[in-house]
Amino acid sequence: MPGTNGPAATPRGATRPRDRPGRPPLAGSVLSSAASHDQQEARDAVLDRPAAPGGLRLRPAPAGLPEPGLAPPVVAEPGDPFAALRVVELIARIDRGRPLRLDDLVDALNARHLDWLFDRAVVADVLIGLQANWMADYRNASGIVLDDGPYGATVTLEDSPRVDPWIVRQAQREAAACRERLAEFARRDATNQLG
């Protein structure tokens, strides 16, 4: 009856919300809501915490994650001591006293250094530099002779005992330039971390 303190009448055929099948009990809903609230507060607390130095922690890698160690290919460039060192190392091991095609040197470099790409311009640049250094040291052009043969440009190294120690010094010079580049990179990296 209207105006009484008892529960309101329910229309025929209808059920009260708490009596509907499939709904969780009200007490469970309250507990679930409280747990969600606690989880949200915990997440907020983590997000509100400022990042501190050294706070990086790595999780185990997910299944199937590929290794990142794949290195990009290096395109050799004129003037690069890392490329020059590889060219000089090859030149130090070629036959003396007979012309060799520059294209054969390029092919040999690309076969020996699979993660590099050399072309004739890079090899010629190194050989011209070696020829200039030889002329400065010995005042003649007989040590390294660059020429054009019927199958393309060639290089001939003098067949004498003085070539080996000289070419080793050239390689050492390029290696020193490489180490200086690496040291410069390390200094720049340290500056970036401090800045």
C-alpha positions in Angstrom: 0.0 0.0 0.0 1.4 3.4 -0.9 2.7 5.4 2.0 3.8 2.4 4.1 7.4 1.8 5.1 7.5 -1.6 3.4 9.3 -2.4 0.2 7.8 -1.1 -3.0 5.7 -3.6 -4.9 7.3 -5.3 -7.8 5.3 -5.5 -11.1 4.1 -9.0 -11.9 6.7 -11.0 -13.9 9.6 -8.8 -13.0 12.4 -9.6 -10.6 14.4 -7.4 -8.4 17.9 -6.6 -9.6 19.6 -8.6 -7.0 17.4 -11.6 -7.8 18.3 -11.6 -11.5 20.2 -14.7 -12.6 23.8 -14.1 -13.8 24.4 -10.9 -11.8 27.2 -11.2 -9.2 26.1 -10.6 -5.6 26.2 -7.0 -4.5 28.8 -7.8 -1.9 31.1 -9.2 -4.6 30.6 -6.1 -6.7 31.6 -3.9 -3.8 34.8 -6.0 -3.2 35.6 -6.0 -6.9 35.2 -2.3 -7.1 37.4 -1.8 -4.0 40.1 -4.0 -5.4 40.0 -2.1 -8.7 40.3 1.1 -6.8 43.3 -0.2 -4.8 45.0 -1.3 -8.0 44.4 2.1 -9.6 45.9 3.8 -6.6 48.9 1.5 -6.7 49.4 2.3 -10.5 49.0 6.0 -9.8 51.6 5.8 -7.0 54.1 4.2 -9.4 53.4 6.8 -12.1 53.7 9.6 -9.6 57.1 8.4 -8.4 59.9 10.4 -10.2 62.4 8.5 -12.3 65.7 8.2 -10.6 69.1 7.6 -12.2 69.9 3.9 -12.5 66.2 2.9 -12.2 66.1 1.0 -15.5 65.1 -2.7 -15.0 64.7 -5.0 -18.0 62.1 -7.7 -18.1 62.9 -11.1 -19.7 62.6 -10.9 -23.5 59.2 -11.9 -24.8 59.1 -15.2 -26.7 60.1 -14.9 -30.3 61.9 -11.5 -29.9 64.7 -11.4 -32.5 68.2 -10.5 -31.5 69.2 -6.9 -32.2 72.8 -7.7 -33.1 72.3 -7.4 -36.8 74.8 -4.8 -38.0 74.0 -2.5 -40.9 76.3 -2.6 -43.9 79.1 0.0 -44.0 79.6 1.8 -47.3 83.3 2.6 -47.6 84.0 6.3 -48.3 87.1 8.1 -49.4 89.0 9.7 -46.5 87.7 7.3 -44.0 90.6 5.7 -42.0 88.6 2.5 -41.2 88.1 1.9 -45.0 91.7 2.9 -45.7 93.1 0.5 -43.1 91.3 -2.4 -44.8 92.6 -1.3 -48.2 96.2 -0.9 -47.0 96.0 -4.3 -45.2 95.1 -5.9 -48.5 97.7 -4.0 -50.5 100.4 -5.2 -48.0 99.6 -8.8 -49.0 99.4 -8.6 -52.8 102.2 -9.8 -55.2 105.1 -7.5 -55.8 106.5 -6.5 -59.2 103.4 -7.2 -61.4 100.4 -5.1 -62.2 97.1 -6.0 -60.6 93.6 -4.7 -61.6 91.9 -2.3 -59.1 88.7 -4.1 -59.8 90.2 -7.3 -58.5 91.2 -5.5 -55.4 87.7 -4.2 -55.0 86.3 -7.7 -55.4 88.8 -9.1 -52.9 87.9 -6.4 -50.3 84.1 -7.1 -50.7 84.8 -10.8 -50.3 86.9 -10.4 -47.2 84.7 -7.8 -45.5 81.1 -9.0 -46.1 79.6 -6.2 -44.0 81.3 -3.5 -46.1 80.8 -2.2 -49.6 83.9 -1.0 -51.4 84.1 0.6 -54.9 86.9 1.5 -57.2 86.9 5.2 -56.1 87.7 4.3 -52.5 90.5 1.9 -53.5 92.0 4.5 -55.9 91.8 7.2 -53.3 93.9 5.1 -50.9 96.4 4.1 -53.6 96.9 7.7 -54.6 97.5 8.6 -51.0 100.0 5.8 -50.6 101.8 6.8 -53.8 102.1 10.4 -52.5 103.5 9.2 -49.2 106.0 7.0 -51.0 107.2 9.8 -53.2 107.6 12.0 -50.0 109.6 9.3 -48.3 111.8 8.1 -51.1 111.7 10.8 -53.7 110.7 8.5 -56.6 107.5 7.0 -58.0 108.8 3.4 -58.4 107.3 2.1 -55.2 103.6 2.3 -56.2 102.9 2.7 -59.9 99.3 3.4 -61.0 98.6 2.8 -64.6 95.9 2.0 -67.2 96.0 -1.6 -68.5 93.9 -3.2 -71.3 91.4 -4.4 -68.6 91.2 -1.2 -66.5 93.3 0.6 -64.0 96.2 -1.3 -62.3 98.6 -0.9 -59.4 102.1 -2.3 -59.2 104.2 -2.5 -56.0 107.9 -2.4 -56.1 109.5 -5.8 -55.5 112.1 -4.7 -52.9 112.7 -5.3 -49.1 111.9 -1.7 -48.2 108.2 -2.1 -49.2 107.1 -4.3 -46.4 108.2 -2.1 -43.4 107.0 1.0 -45.3 103.5 -0.4 -45.9 103.3 -1.6 -42.3 104.0 2.0 -41.2 101.2 3.2 -43.5 98.8 0.7 -41.9 99.9 1.7 -38.4 99.2 5.4 -39.3 95.6 4.5 -40.5 95.1 2.4 -37.4 96.1 5.3 -35.2 93.6 7.5 -37.1 90.9 4.9 -36.4 91.7 4.9 -32.7 91.6 8.7 -32.6 88.1 8.6 -34.2 87.0 6.1 -31.6 88.4 8.2 -28.8 86.7 11.3 -30.2 83.4 9.4 -30.3 83.8 8.2 -26.7 84.5 11.8 -25.6 81.5 13.1 -27.4 79.3 10.3 -25.9 80.6 11.2 -22.4 79.8 14.9 -23.0 76.3 14.0 -24.1 75.7 12.0 -20.9 77.0 14.8 -18.7 75.1 17.5 -20.5 
